[in-house]
Amino acid sequence: MSLALRVLTPEEVREHDEYLRKAAIAHAWHLWELASCEERGGHWWFLDICPDDGTTLFCTGCNADVFDLCPDDPGLMLAGEFEVYPGYVLKLDEGRVIVNDRYPPSTWHEPEPFTYGWRGPVTVSFRVEKHGGYFEPAEYDAWIDLEPA
């Protein structure tokens, strides 16, 4: 394997600069939308748990999504329970959807397949737990707790 370096042509530099300019403008508009939504009193979060498409959390008032809450793999932080109908409860646990607190018999860490989903408005809160400290390095666990609104 060899590494080859070359100088960009003026046209390639212009294309790259134009891409960066458009990305900066899009980011600025996104930040403005987030601030406008917060100024109106907060985000209107909506959760969709779908057997085919997975779990989606977004704001219906702007383009905010779960990555605006936490940019570092936020799917692993989602927690909450949602009753689809009596006797059928979907639980979000570290990115997994668990049905009626049962795990498949093969392994404890795999989510159980589910047939019915849940969707609706939710309230969002954060929970942080600190482990260790004093004689050992402190570690923190964080969750994004969701409750039906």
WOKAGI-V215425 format. One record per helix or strand. SS is the DSSP state (2 for helix, 1 for strand). FROM is the first residue (numbers start at 0). TO is the last residue. If there is no record, write none. Layout:
BEGIN
ss:SS from:FROM to:TO
ss:SS from:FROM to:TO
END
This chain:
BEGIN
ss:2 from:9 to:38
ss:1 from:44 to:49
ss:1 from:53 to:58
ss:1 from:64 to:64
ss:2 from:65 to:68
ss:2 from:73 to:76
ss:1 from:77 to:84
ss:1 from:87 to:92
ss:1 from:95 to:98
ss:1 from:101 to:101
ss:1 from:117 to:132
ss:1 from:135 to:147
END
